[in-house]
Amino acid sequence: MSHPRSPLATPFPALPPIAGVRLATVRAGYKPWERDDLTLVRLDEGTSVAGVTTRSRCPSPEVEWCRAALTLGRARALVVNAGNSNAFTGARGRAAVEAVAARAAQGLGCQPSDVFVASTGVIGVPLPIATAEAGVSAALAAPEADWAAAAAAISTTDTFPKGAAATAMIGDTRVTVVGIIKGSGMIAPDMATMLGFLFTDAAVAPALLQAMLDRANARSFACITVDGDTSTSDTVLAFATGAAGHTPLDSADAAGADALAAAIEQVCLDLAHLVVRDGEGATKFIAVSVTGAESDGSARRIGLSIANSPLVKTAIAGEDANWGRVVMAVGKAGEPAERDRLAIRFGDTQVAAEGVAVEGYDEAPVAAHLRGSDIRIGVDLGLGEGRATVWTCDLTHGYISINGDYRS
């Protein structure tokens, strides 16, 4: 079932090609829909890879496959299946992943361990091996696709394709980072992307690329939430083809490493925000900023307590300036907090300070702020220097409508 385009959607950007990366999409037919649902990305020999995956204790076979392949640090291909997550499928699910990797490897002349596989969709249904193998074979023979087609093909309940890009200078060489992502529901920060893929023509050693992605993930995907539910299939992979031709980066101290790390982080943050903007049923994009905590980690946990609160999220959906619900969410977080030091603001308006409502508080500017689509909530604990920002969306009847009939 298709759903109305999110009112928070943004147009798909013009993304440049990445040397050493070729895309193809086909309709394997995982569901009875008239759209492409299998994406094959060919990667030039010598491509480095890094990745982060879900912390769910019930991961999909694809996640386990990627974790093993990541230890080798190299990649030649990526296969993404949409409509079936292949999670919680036992030996049949593992056999399907092995078959997909083997078919792609055969067509590309590489090892199966050089092929990364990701799947997304309904949990508990084995990926049909014959369908998947036929899809990979068709993708190997398909014409080259663009980023918009690939972003659409990896989606499930997404209402718009998502992509982002950034550039960096490494010496005299300009390198590019491009990313696409899918995610709309089952989004919670352990890490919270469902499926995201970054590609760069920079030359980066796998260990350094992993460090860059870990840092970017901690500041982006690990700071978003739609519904507090962590997927079995969450995977973000970064591929560096080295086709830009500069001296390979192998140390964080190397000239240009900081610039590349910043570009990767910017793309991750842009993609993370797009996931929230496509949150199932969302009408408001909410930034929750916490300052004055005892540590950055404490601030993040308090921010997520606010962002995951159904009472806070429904109040925002109803444009109700109910700041008492923010107080509740701070108090339940289990983190250091002192009632009489707590301050809260909505937008630019301070609504509470030192544990009480601001004297003469005028709700009119807050109500005006809440009628917008981009909402800012600020909390200061008055305890220390810790700070963090997390992003979420409101909770509406649309979320129930989408998830009440997800399998139909």
C-alpha angles and dihedrals in degrees: 000000000000121000133209115275111266114260086225093056121129127205117267107259127235101260121194122231118260116225110241094027124101123179132204132173131191140169105254090172104237088155133019094266134121099235141088113272105170123069125191120193117192116205127197119249111272095040114150121215138200131175150178123208140190122291090216112131088220101058124171122252087251091060091050090048092051092048091055094044092049091065088069093055096216136100139186102171148010125208119193123189121196127199098034123058093193086214123146091018103122122205093349090058093049091049090053093054091048090050093050092049092046094051093049092045091051091053094047100039096240139111120281087238088064090062119084118205130197130174133186136186137060116019121227100031116107115237105252104245098206091049092048094047092049089049093052091048090051091048091051088058097038125108118257115279132205131241094263091056092048093048090051094046095055093052130103117172091000113128096202136022116256130213142148140181141194137175136219138187119237104185105308093337123098113213128190133217119200126182138184127188143181125207139122109145138019086049119153129141107262077105106320113203108090093206126000132159131193126193130189136173090218120116108237133161111243094243092053092045088052092052091050093049093046091054093045092048092052090056098042124018092029089058101055132084135173103173110352093254120125116212125233089227108045109147135162118184129184121200125194114192097186090220093131088080102225124133106285117258113235102158137048086232093059117114109267096018092109091050093051092046089052091050091050091049092049092052091047092050093048091050092047091053091050090055090055091046087057094046109147107274093355122160099163132053107212128198115194113196120190122191136169094042124144090250141358090254092053090049091052093050092050090048091052091048088058095041093050096046111114088204093055092043095049091046089056090047088054092044089238116155091218099154091168087078089059089053088052092051092049091050095050095049093090091229129122110283136151117209095214094053096048120116127183134190136182112208106324094332122102107218102172137018136173091010099305140078114278110262111256091012110183113206095194098088090044091052089050091051092050091053088066126082098238111064127189124199119184127193126183117190097188093219109102148324100292117125140169141162124215129182132219142148136236124272115240140165086266091073091058093046093052097045097038090069101023096132096045 
